[in-house]
Amino acid sequence: MAKQEFGIVGLGVMGQNLALNLASRGFSVAGFDLEQRQADVFAAKTAGRNILTCRTQVEFLGQLAAPRRMLIMVPAGPPVDAVIATLRPRLVRGDLLIDGGNTWFRDTVRRISELEGSGILYIGAGISGGEEGALRGPSIMPGGNPEAWPLVRPILQAMAAKAEDGSPCCEWIGPGGAGHFVKMVHNAIEYADMQMICDAFWLVERLLRLPAAEASRIFAAWNDGELSSYLVGITATILAREDPQTGRPLVDSILDAAGQTGTGKWAGQVSLDLGVAAPTIADAVFMRTLSSLKSERSVASAVLSGPTPAFTGDVTAFVEMIRKALYCSKICAYAQGFQILRAADREYGWRLKLGSISAMWRAGCIIRARFLDEIKAAYEREPALANLLLDGHFASALASYQNDWRQVVAIAAQNGLPVPAFMSALGYYDSYRSDRLPANLLQAQRDYFGAHTYRRIDKEGSFHTEWFA
């Protein structure tokens, strides 16, 4: 009896949908979950397909064709270690484990090291696209043991989403923790992208006082142009949805306290470790943290004063200005994400192909957007591009749109409306384009109180001034 080509450990919604995805593309799958109830749900959902539900780990491993290829779809952290620990005594040289969760990249490096010498291969694969992507085709970012890639390339690329040009949104990222690192940066960009969309929505709702239905039409129109993306598209859908209980826009019934899984925070920490400026990404994380302080904000709203938002200009013109501010901010946020990737590549020697990474994000994943075609083209024009802001296409867009961007930020500030992603991105842009910054004064301050020394503009070397003399 023929054995199954691929195994999945962890049969939650993501595991279920990935199994259905593979079966729809002609692959046979075996599934296993310690929770019998979860296994029962999986068996019922996959009935009639070339998918086998295994009731024991021994049965699961026995049903897989050699070399045994297994995808672990359990929560990141200790659960992954627990699965590996239970599987390892029954694994043999050539077997392959793939961790498809949102794993901290250093954990992937550690696990590869722990398996070294055993002959067991390991891949840390970032998978983006949520439940729908898992079923229809996600973006997959694999990294780890390079010799493992040929063993799963046909399977993972068949499972992955396909870009408009037909190319699979799955390519080898690099050794070690490269795959999970790239997924972390993807999620960090996602944080920033979501926050800047919220900035735009807040101006439309709180300053222009437009109803949710009209805001939905605005985002839908934007989704037909250069801002076309999954996130802008679902925003239009969300704003159009009515709450069946109240008859009002559903978004108005949702508590304004955001959650987070940790990948955005990790990216902010890593950017500091690598010496990369990623303020828009960091501010998106901070805004989620600030939003969670709902009770404190409620008290503060009655104590702290500010202007009452009021708009008297041309609403249609200002909506277009907001669109341009969103596009400019988007350029800066993506530039920051790719700067993190460049720095990590220098630090870890992964040989990342930034154009290829942007191509893998064009379909299937949460940040998929028309915009990524331009990023891919930018790195094709100049693979060693120092910063996306320096690419001719993006530099031209920023030059054309920045006056409107500046006015939007200024008007938001004058009206007391927080648009942290717009503001942070503009600060990043103006700082990066400045030939001189006030860091000369900062260095003098550091030397004054800590004798940290400074460099001069007219001679080489480090200098210290006796400021108390």
Secondary structure, DSSP 8 states (H G I E B T S, - for coil): ---BSEEEE--SHHHHHHHHHHHHTT--EEEE-S-HHHHHHHHHHTTTSSEEEESSHHHHHHTB-SS-EEEE-S-SSHHHHHHHHHHGGG--TT-EEEE-S---HHHHHHHHHHHTTTT-EEEEEEEESHHHHHHH--EEEEEE-GGGHHHHHHHHHHHS-B-TTS-BSB---EETTHHHHHHHHHHHHHHHHHHHHHHHHHIIIIIS---HHHHHHHHHHHTTTTT-BHHHHHHHHHHH-B-TTTSSBGGGGS-S-----SHHHHHHHHHHHHT---HHHHHHHHHHHHHT-HHHHHHHHHHS--------S-HHHHHHHHHHHHHHHHHHHHHHHHHHHHHHHHHH-----HHHHHHHTSSSSTT-BTHHHHHHHHHHH-TT-S-GGGSHHHHHHHHHHHHHHHHHHHHHHHTT---HHHHHHHHHHHHHT-S--THHHHHHHHHHHH---EE-SSSSSEE---TT-
